[in-house]
Amino acid sequence: MFYNIDMNAIVRLKALSEQMSFEPAEERNPTGTPYLDKTENCPEAVFVHPAILPNGKKIKLLKTLLTSACERDCYYCPFRAGRDVRRATFQPEEFARLFMMLTQKGITEGIFLSSGVTGGSVHSQDKLLDTTEILRLKLGYRGYIHLKIMPGAERAQVERAMELADRVSINLEAPNTECLSRLAPQKQFIEELLQPLKWIDEVRRTQPAYRGWKGHWPSSVTQFVVGGAGESDLELMSATQYLYGKLGLKRTYFSRFNPIPDTPFENQTPTPPIREQRLYQASFLLRDYGFELEELPFEADGRLPVQSDPKLAWAKRNLANQPIEINRADRHLLLRVPGIGLKGVEVILKARRQGKIRDLTMLNKLGVLAEKAAPFLLFDGRRPVFQPILL
């Protein structure tokens, strides 16, 4: 099907994919960077990302744009309309065939496909859908596709994307209308960004799952730009709780702000990596550990503490003087102990059916971070003998 490699196409693809590290979805390390993949089968290198799919499978994911031309003028974005930068564009058929060639050569194993907005959101979304339909229906591609929803896309386009993709997303970028106006004033938070996420949830709840790709509807995620609009962690976590609880999102991603030359924010201070890390930790507490927003240990200014992870900070406030009994605590309480994760709780509950857990040594053998958990546990009413000092 494919013959000589079009070097012009490779050059364009490299230009479109090399700055996609600001889209952390699926990456094993969300703060990581892409690498230039070069193999014997394809001497022309392209940027790919080490990724983990929703099912846990590890793949090489190509993250790219169909075009870097954009009529929107978001203040932080490297592809903003007002920036003097060389643009590149693919037509749907051309891009689909190039991607299939890279897949056949083992360079890529999946795709994250987005686009700048040109000719309006509906037109740009049609281009993404055309590309995906060519891959799925004409070229027979059955691998992983994460398809972006353009701000302002129509409902029918959102439904079609859900029929073709394994995952769909639209970046909220900010937690509310006020913050978005400081970050991307041309975008409408409710009408253009939040509404498609509501449509996705409604389709999943009301339409038969067999219409989705491989017989089920795709998962949905979003992303926030952290620190660009002066938003607080409380605002970001408030939005995250709503997205998990009301709209069924699989995950919220956080992309820390880094200033880009020739943008209105070029002189703004970059966001420290630790803030991004704390937001991920807090979001997992909301999604997986049964925490409510009100329980997260926010400071007076609405920020999460940077000196310790939010689970440890909560435990120091609530469990240090009232440790829980390891042999009687229910799943809900065990999940709140630092050092005990989702798998650790299940292992503890299983072990308790065989007999009592008597000390930290037994806990260590179960694969739990016993020293981290020790300050917050009792063993048959007694604190552990070798209790680490609480800082």
N, C-alpha and C positions, 0 to 999 in steps of 0.2 A: 504493500500500500504506500510505503514511504521510500523515497530514494535519496537524493542528495539533500544534505542539511542546508537550509537557507540561512546563511550567516547573518544577513540583515535581520531576519526574524529572531535569531538568538540574541543579537545585540539589543533589540527592542525588548525582548523578554527580560534580559538582565537589568535593563533600565527600569522596567516596571516592577520587578520583584525585589530589587536590592534594598528598598526602603520600607518593606512590609513588616519589619520587626515591631512596628507600632501596633500591629494586630496580633496580640499574644494568644488568640484562641487555639486550642489543642496542643500547645507546646508543652513539652515535658518540663521545661523551666521557663515560666512565663516572662522572666526577665532576661532570657537568653537572646542570642543573635543567630541569624541564618548562617549557613556555611556554603561555600562554593563547591558544588559537587562536580568532580571531574573523574571520569572513568575511561577505561580502555575502549569501551564501546561508543563513547561520545566525548571526543576531546574538547568539545565546546562546553564550557562549564556554565551552570545556571545555579541560582540561589535556591536552596531548599531548606526546610525547617524540620528538625527532629520533633515528631509529634506523637501524641497519644490520643487515639480515638475514644469516643464515648464507651466502647466495649472493652477498652484497655489495650487494644492492639497498638503496637508501635510501628509507625510508618515514616517515610520521607514525604513531607507535604510541601507541594509547591504553593506558595502564597503570592498572588499577583493580581494586577489590575488588567481589565480589558483595555482601558485607556487611562492615562494620567492627565488628560485634558479635563478641566472641571470649571464649571461656571459659578460654583459656590465659592465664597471668600472667607472660609473659616480661619480665624486668626492664628491658629496654632499649626495648621496643616502644611506639610511640604508640597502638596499639590494644589494649594489654594489658587484661585483665579488670578490674583494680583501679583503672583510671584514670577519672577523672570527665570524660568527653568525650561529646559528642553523637554518636550512632551513626546509620548509614544502611544500608538494605537494599534490594536488588532481588530480585524473583522471576525465575526463569529466562526465561519468555516475555517479560515486560516488558523485561528488560535486553536480550535478543536483538533485539527490535524497535527499541529505542532505538539500539543500536549500528548496526544496518543503516541507520537513518535518517541517522546521522552519516556513515556510509560513503558513502551516496548523495549527500550534500551535499559530499563531499570533505574533511570535517573530519578523518577518520581513514582509515588505509589498512591497519590491522592492529590486533591486540589482544593484550595481556598480561593474562591473567585469573587473579586469585587470590581469596582469601577469608579472613575470619576463621573460626575453628572454633566452630560452634554446634551443639548437639545431638549432639556427637561427630564424630570425624574422618570416619567413613563417611558420615554424613548430609551433611556439608559437601561431601565429594567428589562425592556424588550430585548435589547442586545445580549444581556446576561442570560435571559431565558432561551434565546435562539442558540447561543453557544452550548448551553446545557442540553437542549433537545438534540442538537447535532451529535454531541457526545453519547448520549443515552440511546437515541432512536436510530441514528444513522451509522454511527461507528461502533455501537454495541458496548460502550464502556459501562462496567458494572461496579467500578471502584468507588472510593469515597469522594463525595462532593459536598463542600460547605459553601453555600450560595448566599451572597449578601443580598439583602433587600434595600433598595434605594430609598432615601427619605422622600416621602410623597408618592410612593408606589400605590397602584390601585389594588383593591381587594382581590380581584380576579388574578392579578399577577402574583400576589402573595400565595394564593391557593395553588397556582401552577408551579411556583417554586417548591412548594411543599410536596407536590407530586413527583418531583424530579430529584430532590436533594436528600442527603442523609442528615444534614443540619442546615438550619437557616438562622440568620441573625440580622439585626439592625442596631447600629451603635447609638445609644442614647447620648453618649458623650458627657452629659452633665445630669445631675440628679433631679433637676426641676427647671421650670421655665426661666426663672430669674438667672440661674447660673448659666444656662445655655445662651442667654442673650449676651453674656459677657464673652463667651467662648466662640460662638458661631451665630451671629445675630441674624443671618438670613434664614436660619432654620426655625421651624415651629415645633416645639417640644411635644405638645399633645397631638396635633393633627398629622404631622409628618413622621414622627419617631415612635411615640408610644402607641398610636392607633394600630400600626401594623403588628405590634406584639400582641395587642388585644385580639386582632383578627386571627393570628396564629393559634392562640389559646382557644378561641371560639371554634375554629375548624377542628381542632383536636377533640373538643368535647361534643361536637354535634354531627360531624361527618364520619362516614364509615372508614375505618383504618385501612381497608384494602386499597383505597385510592392512593395512599402514600407509597413512596418508593420501597420496594421489597415487602409490601404488605403492612407497613406501619407508618405513622406520621413521623417526620423528622423531629429531633430535639431542637430547642431554640436557646440562644444565648444572646448576651449583649456585652457592651464594653463602655467603661467610663474613662475619660481623661482625668487623671488625678493631679490636682494642683494648678491647673490652668485658669480656673475661674474663681479661685478663692473659696471654693466649697469646703464645708467641714466634713469630717468622717461621719458625723451623725447624719448629715444629709445623704451621704452616699449609702450608709447602711439602712436608712429609712427606705430609700428607693429599692435597695436590694431585698429587704424583707418583703416589700410589696410584690416585687417581680417573682420571687420564689413562691410566696404564699397564694397570690391571686392569679398570676399568669403562667405558672408552671415552668418557668425558665430552668434550664439545666444548670446554668452557671452564669455568674457575672464576672467579667474580666476587668482588670484594672491596668491601665497603661499610664505610667507616671509621665508627667509633662517634662519634655526636654525642649529647650528653645531652638527654633529653626531659623537660620539666617534669612533675611529678607521677608520676615513676617512681622506683624504688629507686636508679637510677643518675643521678639528676638533677644531682648535685654532682660527678660523675666527670669527669675531664679529657677533652676531646675528642681524638680521634686525629689527628695532623698529616696533611695531604694527601700529603706526601712519602712517608710509610710505605706508603700505599695504592698510590702510583705504583711504588715499588720492588717491591712484591709482584706487581703485574701484569708488570713487566719480568722478574722471576725466573720467574714461571709460564710465560711465553712461551719462556724458555730451556729449560725442561723439556719443553714441548709441541712446539716447532718447531725447536730448535737443537741437539738431541742431548746436552744437558747432563744429568748425573746429580745427584741431590740432594747427594752428597758433594762435588761440584765447586763448588757455590754458595758465595760468599765470606761465610759467616756470621761475625759477631763472637763473642767468647767467651760473651756472654749469649744467643746464639741469634738475634740481630737481624741483618738485612741492613744494610750500610753506607748511610748517608743521603747522604754527600758525593759519591757517584758511583753510576751505575747498575751493577747486578751484573755485567754483561758486561764493562764497562770495568774494574771492580775485579778480576775474574778475570784479565783480560789483563795488567794491571799486575803481578800476582803471577807469572804463568806465561809471558808472551811478551815482556816488556820486555827481558830479557837473552837471549832465544832467539827472535828474530823469525822468522817463517815466510817461505818463498820464494813470492812471488806467482805465479810461473810453474810451480811444481811441486806446491804444496800441494793436497791433495784437498778435496772438498766439506766433509767433516767439520771439517777445520782452518780452512778459510776462514770457515765459519759462526761461528767463535769470535773473529774479529777485529772489534773495534769499528768501526762505520761500514760494515760489509758485512752486509746483510740477506739475506733469502731470495731476493729478485729479483736482488740484486747478485751473489750467488754464481753464479746461472745465467748472468748476463751475462758474468761473468769467464770461466767455463768455455767459453762459446761463443767469446769473443774469443780465447782461447788457442789454439783450433783454427785461427785465421787467422794467428797469429803471436804473438810475445812482447809482453807488456806491459812497457814500458821505463821508465816514470816516473809520477809522480803526475798529470801532465797527462793522460796517456792514461786513467788510472784515473778522473779526474774526468769525462772525456768519456763514460765508461761509466755515469755516474750514481751512482757510489760516493762516499761522504763520505771523500775521500782524505786530508784533513788529520787526521781522527780515526783513520783506519787506519794512517797513516804510521809511528808509533812501533813498530809491531808487524810491519812488512813488510821484506822484502829484494827488490831487483830485480836478478836475476842475481848474487846474493851481496853486493850493496851496499845500504847503507841509503839512503833518499831524501836528496837534497841539502838540501831545505828541511823538515827534520824539526821538528815542533812540540815544545816542551818538555814533558816528562812532569811532571805535578803530583803 
